Amino acid sequence: MLDFDNTGMVDLGTVAESGFGSTGLDEPGRDAARRGLVRTLAPHQVRMLQRCRDLKGRLGLFCAPRTGKTLAALSFLEEHPEIERVLVVCPLTAAGVWREEAHLMGFRLPVVIAAGGSQEERVRRLTEQLTAEPNCLLVINYQPYGTARRPTKDAPAGVRARWQGGAALLDVLERWRPQAILADECTAIKNRTAAQSKALHIMGRWPEARVRIGLTGTPITNNVQDLFSIYKFIDPEIFGWRWVPFADRYLTFGYFNEITGSKNDAEIRRKIETTAIQVARSEAWGGLPTRRDLVYPVVLSEASTARYRQLAKEMVALVAGRDERGQHVMGRVTADLVITLAMRLHQLTGGHTRLGEGQVVDVSSEKIDAACDLTEQALATGEQVVLFCTFRREIARLTERLSAVTAVEVLAGGSGAEERAAIVSRFAAGATRVLVCQNQVASKAIDLAAASVGIVVSTGYSLDDFEQLRERLTGIDPTRSFDYYYLVAQQWGGRPTINGRIYAALARKQQIAGRFLDLDYAKRLLES
């Protein structure tokens, strides 16, 4: 089995040992230095740039967060004035990062952000912008594209519209003919069957796109199967075009055809060493800030515990509470599938649930109270705080409570790239002292190092999101320290809840989302 370090990267040994240790510049590098292009690069970023040159812009920058992958990639593009059409595909929260980095280094191409909004709006906006200014660095976000099987005629109108909109967007990009494509946080395409992965695979086959770079700090989060889809975009010659030969050569399977491990590990390691570069944060900046992970138990009341146990045992529970408008309501919570039951139990530990009729009801406040107490304690000592939540109702309740104490901003789905960049900038400048975030939105590609306290109110099932959100407060100053509080609900009497079991599994780097079909595992996770 391949070894992994605590950043999720394949353990390839030191950079020098893997052949990436040279800091000497070739002739193009000396020319770039004379033009001032690498003057602001740290030594480890110079190595990234040199690796881009060696592999002619077709590689994986598998370097830890906050090591400067974006600057290294832009510096390589700056050395090639013949590349005039650059496409960056990234999470929505990272769109502003690319524009800021390009501005700070004086990148020669204008930056056009076409992230967010409906597909029809994006197609129209892109067509207008690329017609007016075809030579640019275009930034778009990952999204479902129209690359899957065409919907049938009797499919819902919304499904057909989404497919047509995605296909139209892909067509606009192909006619634009980008010469370089960069996939930021390319773990987003690790699932080879996802529509956004298939779209990047198609883009990788466009003949003009000679430069293809995948950027991520965690190229492997599940197992080596993640490499197949990522490399199918970067260079399909490395691990092949087809899944079945890859799986036969590099994966082992159990009795039920589930993936149990890897084989031919030396060959995998050799291929990564020759087609990528890895830089750990400790190597980049001479040390790591001190992060303290603190589990903060939150004991549910007897009434909350009774509701939790009833739902876990009978898959139905009677609840009474207040809805989002403050009106008193009563109803039933039901769950007819294992994964639905897991979500309902997870919601109950956070103090709210969804009735069978779809109505959201607040039933308790133990976690909300604990999160507000910790936040107020941090504010009293002059610190900035980030709260991470899975559910929108948690975000709304925390925002309402904390707004009475200080200015609060929210980073969640539904906001555009410009708005997200402005929110992060205000927080970094200290204009906002509390930021309440949705995990999937704030777990990647943004810098929240202005905060010294992170409070994880609830976690999802994604190990990748969990690992990434734990890096958001890190920064590059090895002398600073910061705390993460993980609010873990316990039943009255001390028994664990699903909330605690999910955290324990993620802390042990175990994947959860794909294991609900394993009935024995689901039973252990859900037992009351």
C-alpha positions as semicolon CSV with decimal commas, in nm:
position;residue;x (nm);y (nm);z (nm)
1;M;0,000;0,000;0,000
2;L;0,115;0,354;-0,069
3;D;0,199;0,569;0,232
4;F;0,036;0,905;0,293
5;D;0,156;1,188;0,510
6;N;-0,074;1,404;0,718
7;T;-0,146;1,640;0,426
8;G;-0,296;1,369;0,209
9;M;0,000;1,369;-0,030
10;V;0,181;1,059;-0,145
11;D;0,496;1,024;0,061
12;L;0,763;1,064;-0,206
13;G;1,045;1,146;0,031
14;T;1,231;1,476;0,017
15;V;1,226;1,694;-0,288
16;A;1,596;1,642;-0,343
17;E;1,561;1,265;-0,330
18;S;1,283;1,268;-0,587
19;G;1,484;1,475;-0,835
20;F;1,305;1,804;-0,774
21;G;1,569;1,965;-0,558
22;S;1,759;2,167;-0,818
23;T;1,729;2,542;-0,768
24;G;1,955;2,625;-1,062
25;L;1,780;2,803;-1,348
26;D;1,817;2,709;-1,713
27;E;1,865;2,977;-1,983
28;P;1,491;3,067;-2,002
29;G;1,499;3,096;-1,624
30;R;1,790;3,343;-1,632
31;D;1,604;3,546;-1,895
32;A;1,297;3,546;-1,673
33;A;1,506;3,656;-1,376
34;R;1,644;3,948;-1,579
35;R;1,285;4,050;-1,661
36;G;1,199;4,035;-1,289
37;L;0,954;3,747;-1,320
38;V;1,104;3,524;-1,051
39;R;1,239;3,801;-0,831
40;T;0,948;3,769;-0,590
41;L;0,942;3,389;-0,587
42;A;1,057;3,198;-0,280
43;P;1,311;2,919;-0,338
44;H;1,045;2,646;-0,330
45;Q;0,837;2,841;-0,583
46;V;1,141;2,866;-0,810
47;R;1,158;2,485;-0,796
48;M;0,792;2,466;-0,895
49;L;0,859;2,701;-1,186
50;Q;1,161;2,500;-1,296
51;R;0,954;2,181;-1,284
52;C;0,692;2,345;-1,506
53;R;0,967;2,426;-1,755
54;D;1,113;2,074;-1,742
55;L;0,775;1,913;-1,815
56;K;0,671;2,182;-2,066
57;G;0,365;2,283;-1,867
58;R;0,203;1,942;-1,842
59;L;0,226;1,831;-1,480
60;G;0,072;1,818;-1,135
61;L;0,159;2,088;-0,883
62;F;0,074;1,865;-0,587
63;C;0,194;2,112;-0,323
64;A;0,046;2,187;0,018
65;P;-0,198;2,476;0,062
66;R;-0,039;2,819;0,106
67;T;0,284;2,724;-0,073
68;G;0,227;2,955;-0,371
69;K;0,116;2,718;-0,649
70;T;-0,086;2,993;-0,817
71;L;0,211;3,231;-0,841
72;A;0,438;2,958;-0,977
73;A;0,187;2,863;-1,248
74;L;0,132;3,226;-1,350
75;S;0,508;3,284;-1,361
76;F;0,544;2,993;-1,605
77;L;0,271;3,136;-1,829
78;E;0,433;3,479;-1,813
79;E;0,749;3,329;-1,964
80;H;0,553;3,221;-2,273
81;P;0,408;3,526;-2,451
82;E;0,282;3,301;-2,730
83;I;0,019;3,169;-2,486
84;E;-0,255;3,431;-2,513
85;R;-0,567;3,236;-2,413
86;V;-0,556;3,081;-2,065
87;L;-0,845;2,898;-1,899
88;V;-0,851;2,847;-1,520
89;V;-1,116;2,614;-1,375
90;C;-1,143;2,646;-0,998
91;P;-1,383;2,648;-0,702
92;L;-1,597;2,959;-0,691
93;T;-1,418;3,088;-0,380
94;A;-1,081;3,075;-0,560
95;A;-1,181;3,296;-0,853
96;G;-1,082;3,614;-0,672
97;V;-0,749;3,462;-0,567
98;W;-0,640;3,420;-0,929
99;R;-0,726;3,780;-1,014
100;E;-0,545;3,911;-0,707
101;E;-0,230;3,707;-0,774
102;A;-0,227;3,812;-1,141
103;H;-0,264;4,177;-1,039
104;L;0,012;4,162;-0,777
105;M;0,264;4,013;-1,022
106;G;0,161;4,238;-1,312
107;F;0,044;3,949;-1,531
108;R;0,042;4,051;-1,898
109;L;-0,310;3,925;-1,979
110;P;-0,634;4,078;-1,849
111;V;-0,827;3,857;-1,608
112;V;-1,191;3,780;-1,690
113;I;-1,402;3,610;-1,422
114;A;-1,711;3,427;-1,549
115;A;-1,791;3,226;-1,236
116;G;-2,132;3,189;-1,078
117;G;-2,476;3,262;-1,216
118;S;-2,701;3,046;-1,428
119;Q;-2,561;2,855;-1,723
120;E;-2,762;3,058;-1,973
121;E;-2,637;3,383;-1,824
122;R;-2,279;3,254;-1,822
123;V;-2,294;3,147;-2,187
124;R;-2,425;3,488;-2,289
125;R;-2,169;3,673;-2,077
126;L;-1,881;3,457;-2,199
127;T;-1,975;3,499;-2,563
128;E;-1,979;3,877;-2,526
129;Q;-1,655;3,896;-2,326
130;L;-1,454;3,657;-2,540
131;T;-1,569;3,832;-2,856
132;A;-1,462;4,170;-2,719
133;E;-1,137;4,049;-2,561
134;P;-1,033;3,702;-2,683
135;N;-0,679;3,717;-2,543
136;C;-0,721;3,691;-2,166
137;L;-0,695;3,472;-1,859
138;L;-1,048;3,338;-1,818
139;V;-1,156;3,206;-1,475
140;I;-1,462;2,982;-1,446
141;N;-1,579;2,756;-1,167
142;Y;-1,641;2,381;-1,159
143;Q;-1,999;2,298;-1,246
144;P;-2,211;2,027;-1,413
145;Y;-2,151;2,038;-1,788
146;G;-2,355;1,882;-2,065
147;T;-2,118;1,595;-2,121
148;A;-2,322;1,307;-1,982
149;R;-2,576;1,113;-2,183
150;R;-2,833;1,340;-2,346
151;P;-3,157;1,339;-2,141
152;T;-3,452;1,158;-2,292
153;K;-3,751;1,349;-2,428
154;D;-3,963;1,261;-2,123
155;A;-3,698;1,388;-1,878
156;P;-3,800;1,692;-1,667
157;A;-3,764;2,025;-1,845
158;G;-3,513;2,145;-1,584
159;V;-3,285;1,847;-1,650
160;R;-3,292;1,906;-2,026
161;A;-3,226;2,280;-1,978
162;R;-2,926;2,217;-1,751
163;W;-2,779;1,971;-1,999
164;Q;-2,823;2,210;-2,291
165;G;-2,677;2,500;-2,093
166;G;-2,371;2,299;-1,994
167;A;-2,317;2,172;-2,348
168;A;-2,348;2,527;-2,483
169;L;-2,087;2,652;-2,234
170;L;-1,846;2,378;-2,332
171;D;-1,902;2,465;-2,698
172;V;-1,822;2,834;-2,635
173;L;-1,497;2,739;-2,460
174;E;-1,395;2,499;-2,737
175;R;-1,451;2,763;-3,007
176;W;-1,240;3,004;-2,801
177;R;-0,953;2,749;-2,826
178;P;-0,760;2,798;-2,498
179;Q;-0,387;2,731;-2,522
180;A;-0,341;2,655;-2,152
181;I;-0,586;2,498;-1,906
182;L;-0,524;2,501;-1,531
183;A;-0,741;2,294;-1,297
184;D;-0,714;2,447;-0,950
185;E;-0,807;2,218;-0,658
186;C;-0,820;1,940;-0,915
187;T;-0,943;1,690;-0,654
188;A;-1,280;1,822;-0,773
189;I;-1,239;1,594;-1,077
190;K;-1,123;1,284;-0,889
191;N;-1,456;1,110;-0,959
192;R;-1,408;0,989;-1,315
193;T;-1,784;0,960;-1,381
194;A;-1,884;1,311;-1,263
195;A;-1,996;1,554;-1,532
196;Q;-1,735;1,816;-1,436
197;S;-1,462;1,550;-1,455
198;K;-1,575;1,441;-1,800
199;A;-1,577;1,805;-1,910
200;L;-1,213;1,850;-1,803
201;H;-1,122;1,526;-1,980
202;I;-1,275;1,668;-2,298
203;M;-1,091;1,998;-2,252
204;G;-0,767;1,806;-2,211
205;R;-0,811;1,665;-2,562
206;W;-0,844;2,003;-2,731
207;P;-0,540;2,026;-2,963
208;E;-0,450;2,388;-2,882
209;A;-0,435;2,320;-2,506
210;R;-0,070;2,217;-2,493
211;V;-0,029;2,335;-2,132
212;R;-0,236;2,146;-1,875
213;I;-0,160;2,183;-1,504
214;G;-0,345;2,030;-1,211
215;L;-0,304;2,214;-0,879
216;T;-0,394;2,059;-0,544
217;G;-0,247;1,987;-0,204
218;T;-0,429;1,653;-0,172
219;P;-0,413;1,457;-0,499
220;I;-0,527;1,141;-0,320
221;T;-0,812;1,149;-0,068
222;N;-0,978;0,809;-0,122
223;N;-0,707;0,591;-0,273
224;V;-0,501;0,579;-0,591
225;Q;-0,815;0,562;-0,806
226;D;-0,826;0,943;-0,771
227;L;-0,513;0,967;-0,984
228;F;-0,682;0,814;-1,289
229;S;-0,927;1,099;-1,347
230;I;-0,680;1,376;-1,255
231;Y;-0,415;1,241;-1,491
232;K;-0,668;1,177;-1,765
233;F;-0,690;1,556;-1,779
234;I;-0,319;1,634;-1,729
235;D;-0,177;1,364;-1,955
236;P;-0,374;1,045;-2,022
237;E;-0,059;0,872;-2,147
238;I;0,067;0,846;-1,788
239;F;-0,201;0,616;-1,643
240;G;-0,394;0,536;-1,959
241;W;-0,720;0,642;-2,117
242;R;-0,940;0,358;-1,998
243;W;-1,053;0,272;-1,645
244;V;-1,056;-0,107;-1,663
245;P;-0,686;-0,151;-1,753
246;F;-0,595;0,105;-1,484
247;A;-0,800;-0,077;-1,221
248;D;-0,657;-0,417;-1,318
249;R;-0,302;-0,291;-1,292
250;Y;-0,312;-0,067;-0,987
251;L;-0,607;-0,161;-0,763
252;T;-0,708;-0,458;-0,551
253;F;-1,072;-0,555;-0,499
254;G;-1,270;-0,740;-0,235
255;Y;-1,538;-1,006;-0,260
256;F;-1,810;-0,752;-0,347
257;N;-1,586;-0,575;-0,600
258;E;-1,512;-0,292;-0,359
259;I;-1,166;-0,132;-0,378
260;T;-0,950;-0,259;-0,093
261;G;-0,606;-0,122;-0,178
262;S;-0,339;-0,067;-0,440
263;K;-0,068;-0,269;-0,610
264;N;0,236;-0,195;-0,825
265;D;0,304;0,088;-0,584
266;A;0,662;0,141;-0,697
267;E;0,541;0,205;-1,050
268;I;0,277;0,452;-0,927
269;R;0,537;0,631;-0,718
270;R;0,777;0,651;-1,011
271;K;0,514;0,793;-1,244
272;I;0,416;1,064;-0,995
273;E;0,779;1,152;-0,930
274;T;0,842;1,207;-1,302
275;T;0,523;1,402;-1,377
276;A;0,462;1,620;-1,069
277;I;0,623;1,812;-0,787
278;Q;0,529;1,805;-0,420
279;V;0,624;2,064;-0,161
280;A;0,517;2,041;0,202
281;R;0,441;2,362;0,390
282;S;0,713;2,296;0,647
283;E;0,965;2,270;0,363
284;A;0,832;2,583;0,197
285;W;0,835;2,825;0,484
286;G;1,083;2,668;0,726
287;G;0,828;2,540;0,975
288;L;0,460;2,507;1,053
289;P;0,232;2,721;1,267
290;T;0,110;2,541;1,577
291;R;-0,243;2,410;1,541
292;R;-0,423;2,275;1,844
293;D;-0,714;2,041;1,773
294;L;-0,952;2,050;2,070
295;V;-1,256;1,826;2,099
296;Y;-1,530;2,020;2,279
297;P;-1,802;1,783;2,410
298;V;-2,157;1,919;2,399
299;V;-2,397;1,718;2,617
300;L;-2,751;1,699;2,481
301;S;-3,037;1,751;2,723
302;E;-3,253;1,460;2,833
303;A;-3,530;1,570;2,596
304;S;-3,288;1,601;2,303
305;T;-3,140;1,260;2,383
306;A;-3,487;1,104;2,393
307;R;-3,568;1,246;2,047
308;Y;-3,236;1,125;1,913
309;R;-3,279;0,771;2,045
310;Q;-3,638;0,746;1,923
311;L;-3,542;0,847;1,569
312;A;-3,236;0,619;1,566
313;K;-3,439;0,322;1,684
314;E;-3,774;0,366;1,509
315;M;-3,673;0,588;1,213
316;V;-3,957;0,821;1,315
317;A;-3,988;1,070;1,602
318;L;-4,240;1,326;1,725
319;V;-4,092;1,673;1,775
320;A;-4,212;2,014;1,890
321;G;-4,032;2,342;1,842
322;R;-4,030;2,669;1,652
323;D;-3,998;2,721;1,277
324;E;-3,783;2,979;1,103
325;R;-4,046;3,249;1,167
326;G;-4,059;3,170;1,540
327;Q;-4,401;3,001;1,526
328;H;-4,463;2,702;1,753
329;V;-4,509;2,380;1,552
330;M;-4,538;2,005;1,608
331;G;-4,477;1,723;1,364
332;R;-4,302;1,399;1,275
333;V;-3,947;1,341;1,156
334;T;-3,918;1,040;0,929
335;A;-3,628;0,864;0,757
336;D;-3,685;0,568;0,527
337;L;-3,325;0,532;0,402
338;V;-3,006;0,479;0,598
339;I;-2,836;0,788;0,454
340;T;-3,148;0,997;0,523
341;L;-3,153;0,872;0,882
342;A;-2,787;0,968;0,921
343;M;-2,860;1,321;0,801
344;R;-3,167;1,361;1,025
345;L;-2,970;1,244;1,331
346;H;-2,687;1,478;1,236
347;Q;-2,934;1,767;1,217
348;L;-3,085;1,679;1,555
349;T;-2,746;1,703;1,725
350;G;-2,726;2,058;1,587
351;G;-3,064;2,150;1,734
352;H;-3,291;2,146;1,430
353;T;-3,463;1,901;1,199
354;R;-3,686;1,882;0,894
355;L;-4,039;1,748;0,927
356;G;-4,200;1,509;0,682
357;E;-4,375;1,806;0,522
358;G;-4,040;1,976;0,457
359;Q;-4,070;2,236;0,734
360;V;-3,749;2,319;0,927
361;V;-3,798;2,324;1,305
362;D;-3,562;2,430;1,584
363;V;-3,588;2,179;1,869
364;S;-3,289;2,259;2,092
365;S;-2,985;2,487;2,115
366;E;-2,704;2,301;2,293
367;K;-2,454;2,329;2,008
368;I;-2,556;2,682;1,915
369;D;-2,509;2,790;2,278
370;A;-2,165;2,627;2,294
371;A;-2,050;2,785;1,967
372;C;-2,168;3,131;2,079
373;D;-1,997;3,095;2,418
374;L;-1,664;3,001;2,258
375;T;-1,696;3,286;2,008
376;E;-1,767;3,545;2,276
377;Q;-1,471;3,422;2,482
378;A;-1,242;3,464;2,180
379;L;-1,381;3,808;2,099
380;A;-1,319;3,918;2,458
381;T;-0,946;3,856;2,406
382;G;-0,937;4,042;2,073
383;E;-0,928;3,738;1,843
384;Q;-1,105;3,678;1,512
385;V;-1,320;3,368;1,475
386;V;-1,433;3,144;1,189
387;L;-1,725;2,905;1,241
388;F;-1,768;2,610;1,004
389;C;-2,116;2,460;0,958
390;T;-2,273;2,194;0,739
391;F;-2,637;2,302;0,750
392;R;-2,784;2,636;0,647
393;R;-3,010;2,646;0,953
394;E;-2,704;2,636;1,179
395;I;-2,559;2,929;0,984
396;A;-2,880;3,130;1,017
397;R;-2,914;3,071;1,391
398;L;-2,550;3,151;1,465
399;T;-2,562;3,466;1,253
400;E;-2,874;3,585;1,433
401;R;-2,727;3,521;1,780
402;L;-2,380;3,662;1,716
403;S;-2,500;3,970;1,528
404;A;-2,618;4,104;1,863
405;V;-2,255;4,094;1,983
406;T;-2,045;4,200;1,682
407;A;-2,048;4,237;1,304
408;V;-2,089;3,897;1,137
409;E;-2,052;3,798;0,773
410;V;-2,160;3,475;0,606
411;L;-1,973;3,276;0,342
412;A;-2,217;3,023;0,198
413;G;-2,360;2,892;-0,126
414;G;-2,559;3,133;-0,336
415;S;-2,309;3,420;-0,327
416;G;-2,111;3,515;-0,637
417;A;-1,735;3,516;-0,683
418;E;-1,708;3,895;-0,641
419;E;-1,908;3,891;-0,319
420;R;-1,707;3,604;-0,173
421;A;-1,377;3,776;-0,252
422;A;-1,501;4,097;-0,086
423;I;-1,611;3,908;0,226
424;V;-1,272;3,736;0,261
425;S;-1,088;4,066;0,203
426;R;-1,287;4,244;0,474
427;F;-1,218;3,961;0,715
428;A;-0,846;3,963;0,635
429;A;-0,837;4,339;0,696
430;G;-1,004;4,298;1,036
431;A;-1,320;4,487;0,939
432;T;-1,517;4,174;1,032
433;R;-1,431;3,976;1,342
434;V;-1,663;3,677;1,297
435;L;-1,712;3,477;0,978
436;V;-1,973;3,200;0,961
437;C;-1,898;2,958;0,677
438;Q;-2,057;2,665;0,501
439;N;-1,803;2,383;0,491
440;Q;-1,810;2,312;0,120
441;V;-1,774;2,680;0,034
442;A;-1,496;2,775;0,275
443;S;-1,294;2,453;0,278
444;K;-1,085;2,526;-0,033
445;A;-0,867;2,788;-0,190
446;I;-0,925;3,079;0,051
447;D;-0,704;3,230;0,319
448;L;-0,863;3,276;0,662
449;A;-0,534;3,305;0,850
450;A;-0,646;3,634;1,007
451;A;-0,842;3,420;1,254
452;S;-0,679;3,247;1,548
453;V;-0,988;3,045;1,647
454;G;-1,180;2,804;1,426
455;I;-1,500;2,642;1,556
456;V;-1,623;2,337;1,364
457;V;-1,990;2,327;1,456
458;S;-2,065;2,030;1,232
459;T;-1,886;1,826;0,967
460;G;-2,004;1,663;0,648
461;Y;-1,902;1,320;0,524
462;S;-1,624;1,433;0,287
463;L;-1,271;1,364;0,408
464;D;-1,136;1,602;0,145
465;D;-1,349;1,892;0,273
466;F;-1,255;1,809;0,633
467;E;-0,881;1,805;0,560
468;Q;-0,904;2,127;0,362
469;L;-1,104;2,325;0,618
470;R;-0,844;2,235;0,882
471;E;-0,585;2,419;0,667
472;R;-0,777;2,745;0,618
473;L;-0,637;2,918;0,929
474;T;-0,279;2,800;0,887
475;G;-0,108;3,084;0,700
476;I;0,267;3,093;0,643
477;D;0,398;3,236;0,971
478;P;0,563;2,947;1,159
479;T;0,563;3,142;1,485
480;R;0,187;3,185;1,521
481;S;-0,054;2,941;1,685
482;F;-0,426;2,887;1,644
483;D;-0,698;2,663;1,785
484;Y;-0,965;2,447;1,625
485;Y;-1,261;2,350;1,843
486;Y;-1,466;2,052;1,724
487;L;-1,812;2,055;1,879
488;V;-1,898;1,688;1,935
489;A;-2,246;1,610;2,069
490;Q;-2,289;1,345;2,338
491;Q;-2,609;1,188;2,460
492;W;-2,730;1,251;2,814
493;G;-2,539;0,990;3,011
494;G;-2,225;1,009;2,798
495;R;-2,300;0,780;2,503
496;P;-2,171;0,904;2,165
497;T;-2,388;1,036;1,883
498;I;-2,344;1,008;1,508
499;N;-2,183;1,351;1,528
500;G;-1,899;1,213;1,739
501;R;-1,858;0,902;1,528
502;I;-1,832;1,107;1,208
503;Y;-1,565;1,328;1,360
504;A;-1,370;1,028;1,491
505;A;-1,376;0,862;1,147
506;L;-1,261;1,178;0,968
507;A;-0,988;1,237;1,225
508;R;-0,861;0,886;1,145
509;K;-0,871;0,980;0,773
510;Q;-1,154;0,740;0,697
511;Q;-1,398;0,798;0,412
512;I;-1,763;0,789;0,517
513;A;-1,981;0,898;0,226
514;G;-1,946;0,582;0,023
515;R;-1,986;0,338;0,313
516;F;-2,358;0,362;0,391
517;L;-2,421;0,061;0,167
518;D;-2,211;-0,141;0,411
519;L;-2,491;-0,231;0,653
520;D;-2,258;-0,338;0,933
521;Y;-2,071;-0,007;0,914
522;A;-2,397;0,192;0,894
523;K;-2,531;0,008;1,199
524;R;-2,223;0,096;1,405
525;L;-2,246;0,458;1,291
526;L;-2,615;0,496;1,370
527;E;-2,657;0,289;1,685
528;S;-2,801;0,492;1,971
